Amino acid sequence: MEVLEQAKVTSPYGERTGGFHTGIDLISKVGNREVRANSKGKIIKVINAYPDSEIINPVTDPSKQKWGGNRVWIEHNDGYQSRYNHLKYNSIGVKIGDIVEEGQVFALEGESGYATGVHLDFEVRKDGKFINPTAYALGQAKLPEYHESSTGTQYVNLPPTNNGENITSWRVYPLDKPARYGANFDNSIGRLNPSKFGGISYELKGYTKWNTPIIETRDFGTVHLALVKIGTITDTPQFELYKK
């Protein structure tokens, strides 16, 4: 199922000025701005916070936190996720946990975030890593349909970048100590650098009482992990979960 009716590609997946484009930019050639699900899936993330009139300038707003604008992320089967970026503010008609069917309209394309005009930026991930989404965007291929699995193992993925910025500061902690980091107080016993490997995935073993994920690593053994700034845990960017 094509994600926009009779979509025209305005920026393909791959290298472009400013860096590698992990998605594909589309507009509807017939002016129908309805965004559709490529395949049946479960809504795992929704952001509806940025008015279309709030144009993000990469020079004056270098944090890149708003660049994707309003977004919906959908989980499919076999470790696939589809992502829909720059959606029109207040057009999103789904919430986390909802199931969408193939072809279901759930939002309108917009220009929220770092966008120079109305369009949809569509991305696909497989096992936590971006892949070429073109065939799925244009309805030439279908993502594996989502279904609940009582035996599906859950994995935690540490993405290599967050809105274009390399992530090198995931720290790991012993199970009996909370995540703390600072000049005078540091409980970490090591660091993971997902940007070096294009992303890292681990089987999720559970959560600590501090609600941080427990993983088994080759170098550190069984640990928990968190992104931290001085003295406090931060959830930006968040780790991602997928089933396989």
C-alpha positions in Angstrom: 0.0 0.0 0.0 1.4 3.4 -1.0 1.7 5.7 1.9 0.5 8.8 -0.1 -1.8 8.6 -3.1 0.1 8.7 -6.3 3.2 9.9 -4.5 6.0 11.9 -6.1 9.5 11.5 -4.7 11.1 14.9 -3.9 14.2 13.6 -2.1 15.3 9.9 -2.3 16.9 7.7 0.3 20.7 8.0 0.4 23.4 10.6 0.2 22.4 14.2 -0.2 23.7 17.7 0.7 24.0 17.8 4.5 24.4 14.1 5.0 22.8 10.7 4.5 19.0 10.8 4.1 17.6 7.9 6.1 14.1 8.3 4.7 12.3 9.3 1.4 10.5 12.6 1.0 7.1 12.4 -0.8 4.2 14.6 -1.9 0.9 13.6 -3.4 0.7 14.3 -7.1 -3.1 14.6 -6.8 -3.1 16.9 -3.8 -4.5 14.3 -1.4 -2.6 14.8 1.8 -3.9 11.7 3.6 -1.2 9.5 5.1 -1.8 5.8 5.1 -0.2 2.8 6.8 1.7 0.6 4.4 0.7 -2.5 6.4 -1.0 -3.6 9.6 0.9 -2.3 12.6 0.8 -1.2 16.2 1.4 2.5 17.1 4.4 2.8 19.4 5.2 6.5 19.3 3.2 9.7 18.6 4.5 13.2 18.7 2.0 16.0 18.1 3.7 19.1 19.5 4.8 21.4 16.7 2.6 23.9 14.8 3.1 23.9 11.1 3.9 27.6 11.2 6.9 26.9 13.6 9.6 26.6 10.9 12.8 25.1 12.5 16.0 26.8 11.5 19.0 24.5 11.8 21.3 27.5 12.6 19.2 29.0 15.4 17.9 25.7 16.7 20.9 23.4 16.4 19.6 20.8 19.0 17.8 19.0 16.2 15.2 17.7 18.7 12.3 19.3 16.7 13.6 18.5 13.2 11.3 15.6 12.5 8.3 17.6 13.6 5.1 15.7 14.4 5.6 12.0 14.0 4.0 8.5 14.2 6.0 5.3 14.5 4.4 2.0 13.7 5.7 -1.5 14.7 5.2 -4.3 12.2 6.4 -7.9 12.4 9.9 -9.4 12.2 11.7 -6.4 13.6 10.3 -3.8 11.1 9.1 -0.3 12.0 7.7 2.4 9.7 8.0 6.1 10.6 6.1 9.0 9.3 7.6 12.5 9.9 6.5 16.2 9.4 2.8 15.5 9.9 0.3 18.3 10.1 -0.2 19.5 13.6 -3.4 18.1 15.2 -4.1 15.9 12.2 -3.0 12.6 13.9 -5.9 10.4 14.6 -4.2 7.6 16.5 -2.5 7.0 19.9 0.1 4.7 21.3 -1.2 1.2 21.5 -3.7 1.5 18.6 -3.7 -1.0 15.8 -3.9 0.4 12.3 -4.8 -1.7 9.2 -3.2 -1.7 5.8 -4.3 1.5 4.0 -5.8 3.1 7.0 -5.6 6.9 7.0 -4.2 8.2 10.3 -2.8 11.7 9.6 -2.1 14.4 7.0 1.2 15.3 5.5 2.4 18.7 6.8 5.4 20.9 7.3 6.1 20.6 11.0 9.7 20.5 12.1 12.7 21.2 9.8 10.7 21.3 6.5 10.7 23.7 3.6 7.2 22.8 2.5 4.3 20.3 2.9 5.6 16.8 2.5 6.0 13.4 4.2 9.3 12.0 5.2 8.9 8.2 5.4 11.4 5.8 7.0 11.7 2.1 7.6 13.8 0.3 10.1 14.7 -3.4 10.3 16.1 -4.7 13.6 16.8 -1.1 14.6 18.7 -0.1 11.5 17.4 2.2 8.6 16.9 0.5 5.3 15.8 1.8 1.9 12.0 2.6 2.3 11.3 3.3 -1.4 9.4 0.2 -2.4 7.3 0.4 0.8 6.5 4.1 0.3 5.4 3.6 -3.3 3.3 0.5 -2.6 5.6 -1.9 -4.4 6.3 -3.9 -1.3 4.4 -4.6 1.9 5.9 -4.6 5.5 5.2 -7.8 7.5 1.9 -7.4 9.2 1.9 -6.9 13.0 0.5 -9.6 15.2 0.9 -10.2 18.9 3.3 -13.0 19.7 3.5 -14.7 23.1 6.9 -16.1 22.3 8.5 -13.0 20.5 11.7 -12.0 22.2 12.0 -8.3 22.9 15.1 -6.4 22.1 16.5 -3.0 23.1 18.1 -1.0 20.3 20.6 1.8 20.8 20.3 3.9 17.7 23.6 5.3 16.2 22.3 8.8 15.9 19.6 11.1 17.2 18.3 13.5 14.6 21.6 13.5 12.8 23.8 13.6 15.9 26.1 10.7 16.8 25.3 9.0 20.1 28.5 8.0 22.0 27.4 8.4 25.6 25.3 5.4 26.5 26.8 4.4 29.9 26.3 1.0 31.7 25.9 0.5 35.4 26.0 -2.5 37.9 22.6 -3.8 38.7 22.8 -2.6 42.4 23.5 1.0 41.6 21.4 3.7 40.0 22.5 5.6 36.9 24.5 8.6 38.0 27.2 10.5 36.3 29.2 13.6 37.2 32.6 14.9 38.2 32.3 13.8 41.8 29.7 11.0 41.5 29.9 8.3 38.8 28.4 4.9 39.1 29.1 3.8 35.5 31.5 1.0 34.8 31.8 1.6 31.0 30.3 3.1 27.9 28.7 1.9 24.7 29.1 3.7 21.5 26.3 2.7 19.0 27.4 5.2 16.4 30.7 3.3 15.9 28.7 0.1 14.9 25.7 1.6 13.1 23.5 0.9 16.1 23.6 -1.9 18.7 20.9 -4.3 19.8 20.6 -6.5 22.9 18.0 -8.9 24.2 16.0 -7.1 26.9 16.4 -9.0 30.2 14.0 -6.8 32.2 14.1 -3.4 34.0 15.7 -2.2 37.2 13.7 -0.5 40.0 14.9 2.8 38.4 13.0 1.8 35.2 16.2 1.4 33.1 16.7 -1.6 30.8 18.8 -4.6 31.8 21.0 -6.2 29.1 23.8 -8.8 28.8 27.0 -7.4 27.3 30.1 -9.1 26.1 32.5 -6.7 27.9 30.6 -5.8 31.1 28.3 -8.7 31.8 24.8 -8.2 33.0 24.2 -4.4 33.5 21.7 -1.7 33.1 22.0 1.3 30.9 20.9 4.9 30.6 21.8 8.2 29.0 22.7 10.7 31.6 23.7 14.3 32.0 25.4 15.6 35.1 23.7 14.1 38.1 20.4 13.1 36.4 19.0 10.6 33.9 17.7 12.0 30.7 15.4 10.2 28.3 16.5 12.1 25.1 17.2 10.2 22.9 15.3 7.2 24.2 16.3 3.6 23.5 14.0 1.7 21.2 12.2 -1.7 21.6 11.3 -4.2 19.0 10.2 -7.8 18.8 11.6 -10.5 16.6 
